[in-house]
Amino acid sequence: MPRELSLIKPGSHCPGCKHKIAIWHNIPVFGWLILRGRCANCKEPIPVSYPIVEILTATLGFLAAFLAEPNPWQSADLVKSISLFWFLTTLVPIFAIDFKHLLLPDTVTIGGILLGFALSFFPGSIGWLSSLIGIAACGGSLFLFGFVCSKILKKEGMGFGDVKLLAGFGAIMGAELAGIALIIGASLALIITIPHRLLTKKNMQLPLPFGPFLGVAAPISYLFGDAMLQSFLSLLFQFNLSGL
């Protein structure tokens, strides 16, 4: 994606010698094992990242079906299954691309917006109006935050890829849950990034790949955001009563 290569033409080929990969050598995981991690033509090593990504994607896909319904083999909620599948499997390209290239591809960000709005017309979804509000509120608020930060700090405060990613979350699960995902993601970013940069003595001003933290927060908020919000409101209500 970051190199803007087509997934269709040319077909799967060795990045070294450009030799076309045979179908039986292109079976996920098994192809790598059959070839013993080397190209069948030029014998150059095939990075182990290939089977790792394939195993990870399959595992996350199965986990999405399992989490969508206590018994995934009986009347699974289709909208919830597809949404969780999207949240979990897109973690792979979000992590791999944002950490390395500091960008989020449109196929993931705009793809999430289109998917969320399309799902909003199906039973069990948040509805098309809530989806539109989620897109506008989440994308707009994060864009405004980044704009203000850029004016104050005199440099880019928030990548537009992050804006589109959060807008996609809003399209799928609505503004409230996407807002909770933003809070969780920002908290994770602070908790992990600041100690890491202090220990490694890296410049605190270096750009932060925020997409992976948002990506981790999205399925957490989608599954548990309502319960977290109810718990917070309950604690707030009890605090107000005790204050009276």
ZAKOL-848468 format. One record per atom (N, C-alpha, C): residue number from 0; atom name; x, y, z. Coordinates in steps of 0.001 Angstrom, whole numbers, padded with zeros to 6 digits. Layout:
% residues N
- NUM CA X Y Z;
...
//
This chain:
% residues 244
- 0 N 000812 -001221 000000;
- 0 CA 000000 000000 000000;
- 0 C 000848 001276 000000;
- 1 N 001828 001400 000917;
- 1 CA 002605 002651 000905;
- 1 C 003437 002821 -000362;
- 2 N 003750 001709 -001057;
- 2 CA 004502 001800 -002309;
- 2 C 003586 001928 -003525;
- 3 N 002263 001975 -003250;
- 3 CA 001257 002167 -004295;
- 3 C 001343 001084 -005370;
- 4 N 001543 -000159 -004931;
- 4 CA 001567 -001289 -005856;
- 4 C 000190 -001924 -005931;
- 5 N -000178 -002395 -007105;
- 5 CA -001469 -003040 -007298;
- 5 C -001464 -004426 -006666;
- 6 N -002623 -004805 -006124;
- 6 CA -002776 -006162 -005577;
- 6 C -003126 -007167 -006682;
- 7 N -003423 -006647 -007880;
- 7 CA -003915 -007494 -008970;
- 7 C -002892 -007653 -010100;
- 8 N -002314 -006540 -010532;
- 8 CA -001411 -006579 -011687;
- 8 C -000142 -005810 -011377;
- 9 N 001030 -006437 -011493;
- 9 CA 001231 -007859 -011780;
- 9 C 000841 -008731 -010591;
- 10 N 000666 -010006 -010833;
- 10 CA 000282 -010931 -009768;
- 10 C 001417 -011166 -008785;
- 11 N 001211 -012057 -007847;
- 11 CA 002219 -012329 -006816;
- 11 C 003540 -012747 -007461;
- 12 N 004620 -012094 -007037;
- 12 CA 005935 -012366 -007614;
- 12 C 007007 -012148 -006564;
- 13 N 008150 -012719 -006812;
- 13 CA 009290 -012550 -005904;
- 13 C 009772 -011107 -005990;
- 14 N 009923 -010418 -004862;
- 14 CA 010385 -009033 -004902;
- 14 C 011828 -008907 -005394;
- 15 N 012571 -010022 -005390;
- 15 CA 013954 -009990 -005844;
- 15 C 014092 -010188 -007341;
- 16 N 013728 -011385 -007815;
- 16 CA 013907 -011715 -009235;
- 16 C 012666 -011438 -010078;
- 17 N 011542 -011047 -009450;
- 17 CA 010274 -010719 -010119;
- 17 C 009603 -011938 -010760;
- 18 N 010089 -013139 -010445;
- 18 CA 009499 -014355 -011009;
- 18 C 008100 -014578 -010447;
- 19 N 007148 -014933 -011308;
- 19 CA 005776 -015169 -010877;
- 19 C 005710 -016364 -009936;
- 20 N 004948 -016214 -008846;
- 20 CA 004830 -017277 -007850;
- 20 C 003711 -018232 -008253;
- 21 N 004023 -019518 -008292;
- 21 CA 003028 -020533 -008646;
- 21 C 001923 -020584 -007599;
- 22 N 000735 -020984 -008024;
- 22 CA -000420 -021014 -007119;
- 22 C -000134 -021890 -005904;
- 23 N 000465 -023062 -006110;
- 23 CA 000705 -023989 -004998;
- 23 C 001809 -023495 -004053;
- 24 N 002575 -022509 -004501;
- 24 CA 003575 -021901 -003634;
- 24 C 003032 -020665 -002920;
- 25 N 001821 -020267 -003271;
- 25 CA 001251 -019029 -002744;
- 25 C 000165 -019285 -001707;
- 26 N 000050 -020530 -001258;
- 26 CA -000923 -020862 -000211;
- 26 C -000428 -020255 001107;
- 27 N -001264 -019478 001787;
- 27 CA -000815 -018830 003034;
- 27 C -000154 -019808 004003;
- 28 N 000937 -019439 004555;
- 28 CA 001742 -020173 005536;
- 28 C 002364 -021435 004923;
- 29 N 001515 -022309 004339;
- 29 CA 002013 -023589 003817;
- 29 C 002984 -023373 002656;
- 30 N 002711 -022367 001814;
- 30 CA 003619 -022085 000716;
- 30 C 005014 -021734 001212;
- 31 N 005080 -020921 002250;
- 31 CA 006370 -020533 002832;
- 31 C 007086 -021752 003407;
- 32 N 006318 -022636 004055;
- 32 CA 006911 -023841 004634;
- 32 C 007405 -024795 003550;
- 33 N 006606 -024950 002484;
- 33 CA 006989 -025837 001376;
- 33 C 008296 -025367 000744;
- 34 N 008412 -024047 000576;
- 34 CA 009611 -023474 -000043;
- 34 C 010764 -023314 000945;
- 35 N 010497 -023619 002219;
- 35 CA 011503 -023477 003281;
- 35 C 012029 -022042 003356;
- 36 N 011114 -021113 003137;
- 36 CA 011454 -019713 003287;
- 36 C 012350 -019146 002210;
- 37 N 012365 -019781 001012;
- 37 CA 013203 -019263 -000079;
- 37 C 012428 -019272 -001391;
- 38 N 012745 -018318 -002259;
- 38 CA 012096 -018240 -003564;
- 38 C 012411 -019490 -004365;
- 39 N 011417 -020053 -005060;
- 39 CA 011609 -021265 -005848;
- 39 C 012518 -021019 -007048;
- 40 N 012637 -019776 -007475;
- 40 CA 013416 -019465 -008680;
- 40 C 014843 -019017 -008350;
- 41 N 014963 -017944 -007555;
- 41 CA 016296 -017389 -007300;
- 41 C 016887 -017810 -005953;
- 42 N 016087 -018472 -005139;
- 42 CA 016517 -018989 -003825;
- 42 C 016813 -017901 -002796;
- 43 N 016377 -016669 -003092;
- 43 CA 016531 -015598 -002114;
- 43 C 015587 -015845 -000932;
- 44 N 015996 -015481 000297;
- 44 CA 015122 -015704 001458;
- 44 C 013814 -014925 001342;
- 45 N 012728 -015552 001746;
- 45 CA 011420 -014896 001832;
- 45 C 011243 -014468 003287;
- 46 N 011042 -013181 003546;
- 46 CA 010940 -012713 004939;
- 46 C 009900 -013497 005735;
- 47 N 010241 -013782 006985;
- 47 CA 009323 -014511 007861;
- 47 C 008084 -013676 008176;
- 48 N 008139 -012376 007875;
- 48 CA 006975 -011513 008111;
- 48 C 005759 -011976 007305;
- 49 N 005994 -012633 006161;
- 49 CA 004874 -013106 005337;
- 49 C 003998 -014111 006087;
- 50 N 004551 -015236 006554;
- 50 CA 003691 -016174 007291;
- 50 C 003181 -015621 008615;
- 51 N 003970 -014737 009248;
- 51 CA 003517 -014146 010510;
- 51 C 002259 -013317 010279;
- 52 N 002267 -012483 009235;
- 52 CA 001097 -011661 008907;
- 52 C -000091 -012545 008544;
- 53 N 000152 -013624 007806;
- 53 CA -000935 -014523 007407;
- 53 C -001558 -015214 008620;
- 54 N -000726 -015703 009530;
- 54 CA -001233 -016356 010742;
- 54 C -001975 -015356 011617;
- 55 N -001404 -014159 011760;
- 55 CA -002007 -013135 012608;
- 55 C -003370 -012706 012062;
- 56 N -003461 -012517 010745;
- 56 CA -004727 -012102 010136;
- 56 C -005793 -013180 010310;
- 57 N -005417 -014431 010097;
- 57 CA -006371 -015529 010275;
- 57 C -006836 -015632 011725;
- 58 N -005908 -015463 012663;
- 58 CA -006243 -015531 014085;
- 58 C -007194 -014417 014481;
- 59 N -006908 -013196 014009;
- 59 CA -007770 -012047 014329;
- 59 C -009142 -012208 013687;
- 60 N -009187 -012767 012480;
- 60 CA -010477 -013006 011827;
- 60 C -011332 -013993 012593;
- 61 N -010718 -015075 013064;
- 61 CA -011448 -016056 013874;
- 61 C -011896 -015437 015191;
- 62 N -011033 -014627 015795;
- 62 CA -011370 -013971 017054;
- 62 C -012560 -013037 016884;
- 63 N -012642 -012376 015728;
- 63 CA -013770 -011479 015462;
- 63 C -015088 -012244 015462;
- 64 N -015103 -013415 014820;
- 64 CA -016322 -014229 014790;
- 64 C -016671 -014740 016179;
- 65 N -015654 -015102 016951;
- 65 CA -015882 -015647 018286;
- 65 C -016419 -014584 019237;
- 66 N -015863 -013363 019157;
- 66 CA -016285 -012289 020054;
- 66 C -017640 -011712 019681;
- 67 N -018041 -011867 018422;
- 67 CA -019307 -011294 017977;
- 67 C -020498 -011999 018599;
- 68 N -020329 -013245 018963;
- 68 CA -021434 -014030 019503;
- 68 C -020844 -015090 020427;
- 69 N -021437 -015361 021603;
- 69 CA -020905 -016411 022483;
- 69 C -020727 -017747 021767;
- 70 N -021673 -018088 020892;
- 70 CA -021541 -019283 020065;
- 70 C -021518 -018837 018608;
- 71 N -020333 -018685 017998;
- 71 CA -020242 -018117 016652;
- 71 C -020876 -018971 015581;
- 72 N -021224 -020201 015915;
- 72 CA -021786 -021092 014902;
- 72 C -023308 -021009 014862;
- 73 N -023914 -020243 015719;
- 73 CA -025375 -020126 015737;
- 73 C -025803 -018667 015666;
- 74 N -026485 -018308 014589;
- 74 CA -027119 -016989 014393;
- 74 C -026234 -015817 014842;
- 75 N -025017 -015781 014309;
- 75 CA -024118 -014675 014653;
- 75 C -024671 -013366 014129;
- 76 N -024480 -012308 014877;
- 76 CA -024899 -010977 014459;
- 76 C -023974 -010538 013323;
- 77 N -024529 -010438 012115;
- 77 CA -023713 -010177 010930;
- 77 C -023017 -008823 011002;
- 78 N -023751 -007782 011384;
- 78 CA -023156 -006445 011456;
- 78 C -022022 -006412 012471;
- 79 N -022255 -007005 013629;
- 79 CA -021226 -007019 014670;
- 79 C -020012 -007833 014230;
- 80 N -020251 -008953 013548;
- 80 CA -019153 -009789 013071;
- 80 C -018288 -009042 012058;
- 81 N -018944 -008391 011095;
- 81 CA -018211 -007656 010066;
- 81 C -017453 -006487 010685;
- 82 N -018090 -005784 011599;
- 82 CA -017449 -004635 012249;
- 82 C -016207 -005079 013031;
- 83 N -016349 -006128 013820;
- 83 CA -015214 -006620 014592;
- 83 C -014118 -007157 013683;
- 84 N -014525 -007827 012599;
- 84 CA -013547 -008335 011638;
- 84 C -012734 -007177 011066;
- 85 N -013414 -006087 010749;
- 85 CA -012725 -004906 010218;
- 85 C -011780 -004303 011261;
- 86 N -012287 -004102 012475;
- 86 CA -011467 -003504 013526;
- 86 C -010206 -004324 013790;
- 87 N -010364 -005638 013880;
- 87 CA -009243 -006492 014272;
- 87 C -008263 -006739 013132;
- 88 N -008767 -007041 011932;
- 88 CA -007846 -007369 010845;
- 88 C -007115 -006143 010305;
- 89 N -007733 -004963 010395;
- 89 CA -007020 -003766 009928;
- 89 C -005911 -003351 010883;
- 90 N -005867 -003964 012072;
- 90 CA -004748 -003696 012970;
- 90 C -003415 -004060 012319;
- 91 N -003425 -005088 011472;
- 91 CA -002179 -005552 010844;
- 91 C -001581 -004470 009941;
- 92 N -002326 -003979 008933;
- 92 CA -001733 -002907 008109;
- 92 C -001531 -001597 008866;
- 93 N -002400 -001298 009837;
- 93 CA -002233 -000057 010605;
- 93 C -000890 -000070 011341;
- 94 N -000598 -001173 012027;
- 94 CA 000668 -001275 012749;
- 94 C 001849 -001286 011788;
- 95 N 001766 -002147 010776;
- 95 CA 002906 -002342 009879;
- 95 C 003248 -001084 009096;
- 96 N 002222 -000350 008658;
- 96 CA 002462 000806 007784;
- 96 C 002701 002085 008582;
- 97 N 001901 002333 009609;
- 97 CA 002029 003607 010330;
- 97 C 003341 003684 011104;
- 98 N 003755 002591 011737;
- 98 CA 005005 002614 012480;
- 98 C 006210 002800 011556;
- 99 N 006129 002232 010349;
- 99 CA 007266 002281 009435;
- 99 C 007261 003532 008568;
- 100 N 006069 003931 008079;
- 100 CA 005995 005013 007103;
- 100 C 005292 006272 007630;
- 101 N 004737 006203 008834;
- 101 CA 003998 007327 009423;
- 101 C 002863 007799 008510;
- 102 N 002127 006850 007973;
- 102 CA 000941 007172 007182;
- 102 C -000050 006030 007286;
- 103 N -001307 006366 007025;
- 103 CA -002377 005371 007031;
- 103 C -003017 005362 005644;
- 104 N -003055 004211 004979;
- 104 CA -003572 004164 003608;
- 104 C -005075 004417 003551;
- 105 N -005520 005031 002455;
- 105 CA -006944 005341 002281;
- 105 C -007805 004086 002246;
- 106 N -007228 002970 001799;
- 106 CA -007999 001731 001765;
- 106 C -008465 001314 003151;
- 107 N -007714 001706 004176;
- 107 CA -008094 001408 005561;
- 107 C -008967 002515 006137;
- 108 N -008562 003769 005922;
- 108 CA -009273 004885 006554;
- 108 C -010598 005203 005858;
- 109 N -010528 005526 004574;
- 109 CA -011762 005804 003827;
- 109 C -012587 004528 003688;
- 110 N -011892 003390 003600;
- 110 CA -012604 002105 003551;
- 110 C -013480 001902 004768;
- 111 N -012998 002313 005944;
- 111 CA -013789 002193 007170;
- 111 C -015008 003094 007148;
- 112 N -014854 004307 006588;
- 112 CA -015995 005222 006480;
- 112 C -017072 004641 005579;
- 113 N -016654 004123 004416;
- 113 CA -017615 003556 003466;
- 113 C -018281 002299 004033;
- 114 N -017485 001459 004694;
- 114 CA -018035 000236 005284;
- 114 C -019042 000570 006375;
- 115 N -018678 001506 007259;
- 115 CA -019567 001860 008362;
- 115 C -020886 002420 007877;
- 116 N -020832 003298 006868;
- 116 CA -022075 003881 006358;
- 116 C -022915 002834 005636;
- 117 N -022273 001922 004918;
- 117 CA -023012 000849 004240;
- 117 C -023691 -000068 005253;
- 118 N -022982 -000408 006335;
- 118 CA -023553 -001285 007367;
- 118 C -024701 -000619 008109;
- 119 N -024725 000717 008108;
- 119 CA -025739 001438 008883;
- 119 C -027154 001223 008346;
- 120 N -027280 000659 007167;
- 120 CA -028603 000405 006588;
- 120 C -029112 -001009 006909;
- 121 N -028299 -001798 007622;
- 121 CA -028684 -003170 007951;
- 121 C -029244 -003243 009367;
- 122 N -030151 -004194 009617;
- 122 CA -030685 -004374 010982;
- 122 C -029559 -004691 011965;
- 123 N -029652 -004122 013151;
- 123 CA -028634 -004342 014172;
- 123 C -027525 -003320 014150;
- 124 N -027567 -002379 013176;
- 124 CA -026544 -001342 013096;
- 124 C -026960 -000122 013911;
- 125 N -026148 000915 013895;
- 125 CA -026467 002135 014639;
- 125 C -027420 003036 013860;
- 126 N -027672 002741 012592;
- 126 CA -028551 003572 011770;
- 126 C -027765 004600 010975;
- 127 N -028288 004969 009804;
- 127 CA -027522 005845 008904;
- 127 C -027302 007248 009477;
- 128 N -028277 007759 010237;
- 128 CA -028117 009101 010793;
- 128 C -027006 009127 011839;
- 129 N -026994 008130 012726;
- 129 CA -025936 008046 013742;
- 129 C -024568 007834 013086;
- 130 N -024567 007110 011982;
- 130 CA -023320 006889 011258;
- 130 C -022790 008201 010683;
- 131 N -023668 008982 010073;
- 131 CA -023261 010278 009520;
- 131 C -022782 011224 010617;
- 132 N -023513 011223 011747;
- 132 CA -023097 012066 012873;
- 132 C -021730 011623 013391;
- 133 N -021523 010319 013445;
- 133 CA -020237 009791 013897;
- 133 C -019098 010205 012994;
- 134 N -019335 010170 011678;
- 134 CA -018305 010589 010718;
- 134 C -017965 012063 010914;
- 135 N -019011 012897 010955;
- 135 CA -018803 014345 011050;
- 135 C -018211 014747 012395;
- 136 N -018767 014201 013490;
- 136 CA -018321 014597 014827;
- 136 C -016898 014129 015111;
- 137 N -016607 012876 014802;
- 137 CA -015281 012323 015122;
- 137 C -014207 012866 014187;
- 138 N -014487 012811 012887;
- 138 CA -013509 013340 011949;
- 138 C -013322 014836 012111;
- 139 N -014429 015559 012290;
- 139 CA -014357 017011 012425;
- 139 C -013648 017457 013676;
- 140 N -013944 016824 014806;
- 140 CA -013327 017231 016080;
- 140 C -011831 016960 016077;
- 141 N -011416 015802 015532;
- 141 CA -009989 015488 015504;
- 141 C -009248 016386 014511;
- 142 N -009911 016710 013400;
- 142 CA -009306 017641 012440;
- 142 C -009127 019020 013074;
- 143 N -010142 019473 013809;
- 143 CA -010063 020776 014463;
- 143 C -008959 020787 015513;
- 144 N -008859 019698 016278;
- 144 CA -007802 019582 017285;
- 144 C -006429 019658 016631;
- 145 N -006251 018913 015539;
- 145 CA -004974 018943 014834;
- 145 C -004662 020307 014262;
- 146 N -005691 020995 013752;
- 146 CA -005510 022333 013179;
- 146 C -005055 023323 014245;
- 147 N -005709 023284 015408;
- 147 CA -005341 024185 016507;
- 147 C -003918 023901 016980;
- 148 N -003598 022600 017116;
- 148 CA -002245 022235 017563;
- 148 C -001185 022702 016570;
- 149 N -001490 022583 015273;
- 149 CA -000525 023003 014257;
- 149 C -000267 024510 014316;
- 150 N -001308 025278 014652;
- 150 CA -001132 026723 014758;
- 150 C -000325 027095 015995;
- 151 N -000543 026348 017085;
- 151 CA 000165 026639 018338;
- 151 C 001617 026174 018264;
- 152 N 001808 024929 017760;
- 152 CA 003144 024336 017743;
- 152 C 003940 024687 016494;
- 153 N 003287 025334 015512;
- 153 CA 003932 025709 014245;
- 153 C 004419 024504 013450;
- 154 N 003727 023368 013616;
- 154 CA 004003 022176 012823;
- 154 C 002769 021292 012853;
- 155 N 002758 020279 011999;
- 155 CA 001571 019428 011898;
- 155 C 001273 018764 013230;
- 156 N 000040 018955 013719;
- 156 CA -000335 018417 015019;
- 156 C -001011 017060 014951;
- 157 N -001665 016766 013833;
- 157 CA -002384 015502 013695;
- 157 C -002442 015139 012223;
- 158 N -002009 013923 011895;
- 158 CA -002052 013476 010515;
- 158 C -003490 013310 010043;
- 159 N -003731 013619 008765;
- 159 CA -005083 013509 008243;
- 159 C -005533 012052 008161;
- 160 N -004568 011138 008110;
- 160 CA -004918 009722 008135;
- 160 C -005593 009337 009439;
- 161 N -005121 009900 010560;
- 161 CA -005743 009640 011855;
- 161 C -007163 010195 011898;
- 162 N -007351 011367 011260;
- 162 CA -008687 011984 011200;
- 162 C -009654 011069 010472;
- 163 N -009235 010552 009325;
- 163 CA -010096 009676 008528;
- 163 C -010321 008336 009239;
- 164 N -009289 007856 009946;
- 164 CA -009430 006592 010680;
- 164 C -010488 006720 011764;
- 165 N -010448 007805 012551;
- 165 CA -011433 008008 013611;
- 165 C -012819 008255 013018;
- 166 N -012880 008937 011885;
- 166 CA -014168 009132 011212;
- 166 C -014770 007786 010808;
- 167 N -013928 006855 010377;
- 167 CA -014404 005508 010053;
- 167 C -014928 004785 011273;
- 168 N -014248 004960 012409;
- 168 CA -014741 004363 013653;
- 168 C -016103 004942 014018;
- 169 N -016247 006262 013835;
- 169 CA -017527 006903 014112;
- 169 C -018623 006394 013193;
- 170 N -018271 006109 011941;
- 170 CA -019257 005592 010991;
- 170 C -019754 004217 011396;
- 171 N -018878 003422 012000;
- 171 CA -019239 002043 012358;
- 171 C -019938 001967 013711;
- 172 N -019420 002666 014726;
- 172 CA -019968 002481 016073;
- 172 C -020544 003744 016695;
- 173 N -020597 004842 015931;
- 173 CA -021208 006059 016445;
- 173 C -020211 006944 017174;
- 174 N -020634 008195 017401;
- 174 CA -019741 009204 017967;
- 174 C -019324 008887 019401;
- 175 N -020252 008383 020218;
- 175 CA -019935 008150 021635;
- 175 C -018842 007103 021799;
- 176 N -019029 005935 021162;
- 176 CA -018052 004860 021309;
- 176 C -016734 005215 020635;
- 177 N -016809 005910 019499;
- 177 CA -015574 006345 018842;
- 177 C -014837 007360 019703;
- 178 N -015594 008204 020421;
- 178 CA -014977 009149 021348;
- 178 C -014262 008432 022477;
- 179 N -014869 007358 022967;
- 179 CA -014221 006556 024014;
- 179 C -012948 005915 023458;
- 180 N -013013 005449 022196;
- 180 CA -011825 004873 021547;
- 180 C -010705 005906 021465;
- 181 N -011065 007159 021174;
- 181 CA -010060 008227 021108;
- 181 C -009409 008448 022470;
- 182 N -010208 008438 023529;
- 182 CA -009668 008626 024879;
- 182 C -008741 007471 025254;
- 183 N -009185 006244 024960;
- 183 CA -008353 005065 025263;
- 183 C -007063 005111 024454;
- 184 N -007185 005427 023159;
- 184 CA -006013 005473 022299;
- 184 C -005011 006522 022742;
- 185 N -005505 007715 023093;
- 185 CA -004626 008781 023553;
- 185 C -003937 008396 024865;
- 186 N -004683 007745 025763;
- 186 CA -004107 007304 027044;
- 186 C -003008 006269 026818;
- 187 N -003273 005301 025931;
- 187 CA -002266 004281 025618;
- 187 C -001022 004916 025012;
- 188 N -001229 005877 024119;
- 188 CA -000102 006545 023471;
- 188 C 000790 007239 024503;
- 189 N 000175 007926 025469;
- 189 CA 000945 008622 026504;
- 189 C 001655 007637 027426;
- 190 N 000923 006601 027852;
- 190 CA 001478 005628 028804;
- 190 C 002663 004878 028209;
- 191 N 002592 004576 026909;
- 191 CA 003629 003762 026264;
- 191 C 004741 004625 025670;
- 192 N 004371 005704 024985;
- 192 CA 005357 006478 024232;
- 192 C 006307 007274 025123;
- 193 N 005777 007956 026146;
- 193 CA 006635 008810 026982;
- 193 C 007720 007992 027699;
- 194 N 007388 006897 028412;
- 194 CA 008455 006106 029039;
- 194 C 009433 005516 028021;
- 195 N 008904 005088 026860;
- 195 CA 009774 004504 025839;
- 195 C 010790 005522 025333;
- 196 N 010348 006734 025086;
- 196 CA 011265 007754 024565;
- 196 C 012224 008255 025630;
- 197 N 011784 008229 026877;
- 197 CA 012693 008600 027959;
- 197 C 013792 007550 028136;
- 198 N 013398 006272 028073;
- 198 CA 014367 005191 028249;
- 198 C 015342 005106 027078;
- 199 N 014833 005328 025859;
- 199 CA 015684 005241 024671;
- 199 C 016330 006574 024324;
- 200 N 015999 007615 025121;
- 200 CA 016546 008959 024924;
- 200 C 016229 009519 023535;
- 201 N 015040 009219 023054;
- 201 CA 014610 009750 021769;
- 201 C 013973 011119 021954;
- 202 N 014045 011912 020916;
- 202 CA 013490 013263 020945;
- 202 C 011971 013207 021106;
- 203 N 011454 013896 022110;
- 203 CA 010017 013917 022351;
- 203 C 009248 014617 021222;
- 204 N 009962 015382 020400;
- 204 CA 009317 016117 019317;
- 204 C 009139 015277 018058;
- 205 N 009676 014057 018052;
- 205 CA 009539 013203 016877;
- 205 C 008067 012867 016630;
- 206 N 007650 012725 015366;
- 206 CA 006256 012397 015065;
- 206 C 005837 011084 015728;
- 207 N 004598 011049 016169;
- 207 CA 004053 009871 016851;
- 207 C 003079 009139 015940;
- 208 N 003318 007856 015654;
- 208 CA 002329 007077 014893;
- 208 C 001119 006767 015782;
- 209 N 000070 007581 015652;
- 209 CA -001083 007483 016540;
- 209 C -002071 006400 016084;
- 210 N -002016 006044 014804;
- 210 CA -002961 005068 014264;
- 210 C -002997 003741 015005;
- 211 N -001850 003137 015325;
- 211 CA -001880 001857 016037;
- 211 C -002585 001928 017385;
- 212 N -002427 003041 018097;
- 212 CA -003088 003176 019398;
- 212 C -004605 003316 019220;
- 213 N -005010 004063 018201;
- 213 CA -006439 004152 017885;
- 213 C -006970 002792 017460;
- 214 N -006162 002068 016681;
- 214 CA -006588 000754 016200;
- 214 C -006819 -000246 017313;
- 215 N -005951 -000225 018322;
- 215 CA -006115 -001117 019483;
- 215 C -007334 -000707 020294;
- 216 N -007559 000600 020405;
- 216 CA -008661 001105 021230;
- 216 C -010026 000821 020616;
- 217 N -010105 000753 019283;
- 217 CA -011404 000614 018609;
- 217 C -012170 -000648 019002;
- 218 N -011587 -001851 018907;
- 218 CA -012357 -003038 019318;
- 218 C -012671 -003068 020807;
- 219 N -011789 -002479 021633;
- 219 CA -012059 -002415 023071;
- 219 C -013302 -001576 023325;
- 220 N -013357 -000414 022682;
- 220 CA -014503 000471 022857;
- 220 C -015769 -000141 022263;
- 221 N -015636 -000802 021109;
- 221 CA -016800 -001402 020449;
- 221 C -017429 -002486 021321;
- 222 N -016589 -003259 021993;
- 222 CA -017086 -004369 022814;
- 222 C -017491 -003924 024216;
- 223 N -016734 -003010 024803;
- 223 CA -016940 -002685 026215;
- 223 C -017238 -001214 026479;
- 224 N -017317 -000400 025427;
- 224 CA -017507 001030 025598;
- 224 C -018788 001402 026322;
- 225 N -019895 000725 025982;
- 225 CA -021172 001015 026642;
- 225 C -021088 000747 028139;
- 226 N -020496 -000390 028503;
- 226 CA -020354 -000733 029926;
- 226 C -019434 000265 030622;
- 227 N -018359 000677 029949;
- 227 CA -017432 001648 030530;
- 227 C -018121 002990 030746;
- 228 N -018942 003395 029776;
- 228 CA -019654 004665 029887;
- 228 C -020673 004627 031014;
- 229 N -021392 003514 031126;
- 229 CA -022382 003365 032193;
- 229 C -021714 003382 033564;
- 230 N -020566 002720 033677;
- 230 CA -019837 002702 034948;
- 230 C -019370 004099 035327;
- 231 N -018875 004848 034334;
- 231 CA -018415 006210 034590;
- 231 C -019564 007114 035030;
- 232 N -020710 007002 034332;
- 232 CA -021864 007824 034690;
- 232 C -022398 007458 036070;
- 233 N -022340 006161 036395;
- 233 CA -022794 005717 037720;
- 233 C -021899 006280 038817;
- 234 N -020584 006242 038603;
- 234 CA -019646 006802 039580;
- 234 C -019837 008309 039718;
- 235 N -020072 008972 038590;
- 235 CA -020285 010418 038612;
- 235 C -021549 010772 039368;
- 236 N -022601 009956 039163;
- 236 CA -023865 010187 039855;
- 236 C -023701 009994 041358;
- 237 N -022986 008940 041756;
- 237 CA -022743 008680 043168;
- 237 C -021892 009793 043795;
- 238 N -020920 010292 043043;
- 238 CA -020078 011381 043529;
- 238 C -020885 012642 043755;
- 239 N -021810 012934 042841;
- 239 CA -022661 014111 042992;
- 239 C -023576 013985 044196;
- 240 N -024087 012773 044403;
- 240 CA -024967 012549 045558;
- 240 C -024203 012725 046867;
- 241 N -022964 012200 046891;
- 241 CA -022164 012314 048113;
- 241 C -021794 013777 048378;
- 242 N -021630 014554 047290;
- 242 CA -021318 015976 047436;
- 242 C -022477 016756 048006;
- 243 N -023697 016310 047700;
- 243 CA -024878 016988 048236;
- 243 C -025037 016691 049723;
//
